[in-house]
Amino acid sequence: MKPGIHPAYRPVVFRDRAADFAFLTRSTATSDKSVEWQDGNTYPVIDVEISSASHPFYTGNQRVVDTAGRVERFERRYGHRRGER
């Protein structure tokens, strides 16, 4: 690799606010915020909306999807055709 053209690869904390879960890993992502980690060092922190701690695939918890509401909203928006229903 050419020196000086790649972003810095350093430890970063990713925090899932919804699940109150954080993990330390290495990344090139940057952040203005920082957090003190369990080892006493301060690292940049990046807040994420979803992680393995809150994703339904990993947790086994499914979210309730309001399909009836979606159908009603579609029908309100586009209406019914004549002769149908």
CNS distance restraints for C-alpha pairs under 8 A (distance, minus, plus):
assign (resid   2 and name CA) (resid   6 and name CA) 7.92 0.50 0.50
assign (resid   7 and name CA) (resid  28 and name CA) 6.06 0.50 0.50
assign (resid   8 and name CA) (resid  28 and name CA) 5.69 0.50 0.50
assign (resid   9 and name CA) (resid  26 and name CA) 6.42 0.50 0.50
assign (resid   9 and name CA) (resid  27 and name CA) 5.36 0.50 0.50
assign (resid   9 and name CA) (resid  28 and name CA) 4.71 0.50 0.50
assign (resid  10 and name CA) (resid  26 and name CA) 5.14 0.50 0.50
assign (resid  10 and name CA) (resid  27 and name CA) 5.66 0.50 0.50
assign (resid  10 and name CA) (resid  28 and name CA) 6.46 0.50 0.50
assign (resid  11 and name CA) (resid  24 and name CA) 6.67 0.50 0.50
assign (resid  11 and name CA) (resid  25 and name CA) 5.47 0.50 0.50
assign (resid  11 and name CA) (resid  26 and name CA) 4.18 0.50 0.50
assign (resid  11 and name CA) (resid  27 and name CA) 6.26 0.50 0.50
assign (resid  11 and name CA) (resid  43 and name CA) 6.77 0.50 0.50
assign (resid  11 and name CA) (resid  44 and name CA) 7.82 0.50 0.50
assign (resid  12 and name CA) (resid  24 and name CA) 5.76 0.50 0.50
assign (resid  12 and name CA) (resid  25 and name CA) 5.56 0.50 0.50
assign (resid  12 and name CA) (resid  26 and name CA) 5.58 0.50 0.50
assign (resid  12 and name CA) (resid  27 and name CA) 6.10 0.50 0.50
assign (resid  12 and name CA) (resid  29 and name CA) 7.64 0.50 0.50
assign (resid  12 and name CA) (resid  43 and name CA) 5.74 0.50 0.50
assign (resid  12 and name CA) (resid  44 and name CA) 5.32 0.50 0.50
assign (resid  12 and name CA) (resid  45 and name CA) 6.03 0.50 0.50
assign (resid  12 and name CA) (resid  46 and name CA) 7.53 0.50 0.50
assign (resid  13 and name CA) (resid  22 and name CA) 6.61 0.50 0.50
assign (resid  13 and name CA) (resid  23 and name CA) 5.58 0.50 0.50
assign (resid  13 and name CA) (resid  24 and name CA) 4.42 0.50 0.50
assign (resid  13 and name CA) (resid  25 and name CA) 6.33 0.50 0.50
assign (resid  13 and name CA) (resid  35 and name CA) 7.82 0.50 0.50
assign (resid  13 and name CA) (resid  43 and name CA) 6.41 0.50 0.50
assign (resid  13 and name CA) (resid  44 and name CA) 6.16 0.50 0.50
assign (resid  13 and name CA) (resid  45 and name CA) 4.66 0.50 0.50
assign (resid  13 and name CA) (resid  46 and name CA) 6.29 0.50 0.50
assign (resid  14 and name CA) (resid  22 and name CA) 5.56 0.50 0.50
assign (resid  14 and name CA) (resid  23 and name CA) 5.55 0.50 0.50
assign (resid  14 and name CA) (resid  24 and name CA) 6.46 0.50 0.50
assign (resid  14 and name CA) (resid  25 and name CA) 7.66 0.50 0.50
assign (resid  14 and name CA) (resid  45 and name CA) 5.75 0.50 0.50
assign (resid  14 and name CA) (resid  46 and name CA) 4.91 0.50 0.50
assign (resid  14 and name CA) (resid  47 and name CA) 5.95 0.50 0.50
assign (resid  14 and name CA) (resid  48 and name CA) 6.77 0.50 0.50
assign (resid  15 and name CA) (resid  20 and name CA) 7.42 0.50 0.50
assign (resid  15 and name CA) (resid  21 and name CA) 5.87 0.50 0.50
assign (resid  15 and name CA) (resid  22 and name CA) 4.17 0.50 0.50
assign (resid  15 and name CA) (resid  23 and name CA) 6.64 0.50 0.50
assign (resid  15 and name CA) (resid  45 and name CA) 6.86 0.50 0.50
assign (resid  15 and name CA) (resid  46 and name CA) 6.09 0.50 0.50
assign (resid  15 and name CA) (resid  47 and name CA) 4.80 0.50 0.50
assign (resid  15 and name CA) (resid  48 and name CA) 5.96 0.50 0.50
assign (resid  16 and name CA) (resid  20 and name CA) 5.86 0.50 0.50
assign (resid  16 and name CA) (resid  21 and name CA) 5.20 0.50 0.50
assign (resid  16 and name CA) (resid  22 and name CA) 6.01 0.50 0.50
assign (resid  16 and name CA) (resid  47 and name CA) 5.97 0.50 0.50
assign (resid  16 and name CA) (resid  48 and name CA) 5.15 0.50 0.50
assign (resid  16 and name CA) (resid  49 and name CA) 5.99 0.50 0.50
assign (resid  16 and name CA) (resid  50 and name CA) 6.05 0.50 0.50
assign (resid  16 and name CA) (resid  51 and name CA) 6.20 0.50 0.50
assign (resid  16 and name CA) (resid  53 and name CA) 7.75 0.50 0.50
assign (resid  16 and name CA) (resid  54 and name CA) 7.81 0.50 0.50
assign (resid  17 and name CA) (resid  21 and name CA) 6.77 0.50 0.50
assign (resid  17 and name CA) (resid  47 and name CA) 6.78 0.50 0.50
assign (resid  17 and name CA) (resid  48 and name CA) 7.10 0.50 0.50
assign (resid  17 and name CA) (resid  49 and name CA) 6.96 0.50 0.50
assign (resid  18 and name CA) (resid  49 and name CA) 7.03 0.50 0.50
assign (resid  18 and name CA) (resid  50 and name CA) 7.47 0.50 0.50
assign (resid  18 and name CA) (resid  54 and name CA) 7.07 0.50 0.50
assign (resid  19 and name CA) (resid  53 and name CA) 6.13 0.50 0.50
assign (resid  19 and name CA) (resid  54 and name CA) 5.62 0.50 0.50
assign (resid  21 and name CA) (resid  53 and name CA) 6.73 0.50 0.50
assign (resid  30 and name CA) (resid  44 and name CA) 7.10 0.50 0.50
assign (resid  30 and name CA) (resid  46 and name CA) 7.81 0.50 0.50
assign (resid  31 and name CA) (resid  44 and name CA) 5.74 0.50 0.50
assign (resid  31 and name CA) (resid  45 and name CA) 6.34 0.50 0.50
assign (resid  31 and name CA) (resid  46 and name CA) 6.27 0.50 0.50
assign (resid  32 and name CA) (resid  44 and name CA) 7.03 0.50 0.50
assign (resid  33 and name CA) (resid  44 and name CA) 5.78 0.50 0.50
assign (resid  33 and name CA) (resid  45 and name CA) 5.72 0.50 0.50
assign (resid  33 and name CA) (resid  46 and name CA) 7.48 0.50 0.50
assign (resid  34 and name CA) (resid  42 and name CA) 6.45 0.50 0.50
assign (resid  34 and name CA) (resid  43 and name CA) 5.39 0.50 0.50
assign (resid  34 and name CA) (resid  44 and name CA) 4.11 0.50 0.50
assign (resid  34 and name CA) (resid  45 and name CA) 4.98 0.50 0.50
assign (resid  35 and name CA) (resid  42 and name CA) 5.47 0.50 0.50
assign (resid  35 and name CA) (resid  43 and name CA) 5.61 0.50 0.50
assign (resid  35 and name CA) (resid  44 and name CA) 6.31 0.50 0.50
assign (resid  35 and name CA) (resid  45 and name CA) 6.02 0.50 0.50
assign (resid  36 and name CA) (resid  40 and name CA) 6.02 0.50 0.50
assign (resid  36 and name CA) (resid  41 and name CA) 5.65 0.50 0.50
assign (resid  36 and name CA) (resid  42 and name CA) 4.27 0.50 0.50
assign (resid  36 and name CA) (resid  43 and name CA) 6.38 0.50 0.50
assign (resid  37 and name CA) (resid  41 and name CA) 5.69 0.50 0.50
assign (resid  37 and name CA) (resid  42 and name CA) 6.03 0.50 0.50
assign (resid  37 and name CA) (resid  43 and name CA) 6.93 0.50 0.50
assign (resid  50 and name CA) (resid  54 and name CA) 5.78 0.50 0.50
assign (resid  50 and name CA) (resid  55 and name CA) 6.05 0.50 0.50
assign (resid  51 and name CA) (resid  55 and name CA) 5.81 0.50 0.50
assign (resid  52 and name CA) (resid  58 and name CA) 5.74 0.50 0.50
assign (resid  52 and name CA) (resid  59 and name CA) 7.43 0.50 0.50
assign (resid  53 and name CA) (resid  58 and name CA) 7.07 0.50 0.50
assign (resid  53 and name CA) (resid  59 and name CA) 6.66 0.50 0.50
assign (resid  54 and name CA) (resid  58 and name CA) 7.52 0.50 0.50
assign (resid  54 and name CA) (resid  59 and name CA) 6.53 0.50 0.50
assign (resid  55 and name CA) (resid  59 and name CA) 6.16 0.50 0.50
assign (resid  56 and name CA) (resid  60 and name CA) 5.30 0.50 0.50
assign (resid  56 and name CA) (resid  61 and name CA) 4.98 0.50 0.50
assign (resid  56 and name CA) (resid  62 and name CA) 5.33 0.50 0.50
assign (resid  56 and name CA) (resid  63 and name CA) 7.25 0.50 0.50
assign (resid  57 and name CA) (resid  61 and name CA) 7.54 0.50 0.50
assign (resid  57 and name CA) (resid  62 and name CA) 7.96 0.50 0.50
assign (resid  66 and name CA) (resid  70 and name CA) 6.49 0.50 0.50
assign (resid  67 and name CA) (resid  71 and name CA) 6.27 0.50 0.50
assign (resid  68 and name CA) (resid  72 and name CA) 6.22 0.50 0.50
assign (resid  69 and name CA) (resid  73 and name CA) 6.07 0.50 0.50
assign (resid  70 and name CA) (resid  74 and name CA) 6.16 0.50 0.50
assign (resid  71 and name CA) (resid  75 and name CA) 6.17 0.50 0.50
assign (resid  72 and name CA) (resid  76 and name CA) 6.10 0.50 0.50
assign (resid  73 and name CA) (resid  77 and name CA) 6.11 0.50 0.50
assign (resid  74 and name CA) (resid  78 and name CA) 6.01 0.50 0.50
assign (resid  74 and name CA) (resid  79 and name CA) 7.53 0.50 0.50
assign (resid  75 and name CA) (resid  79 and name CA) 4.67 0.50 0.50
assign (resid  75 and name CA) (resid  80 and name CA) 6.53 0.50 0.50
assign (resid  80 and name CA) (resid  84 and name CA) 6.99 0.50 0.50
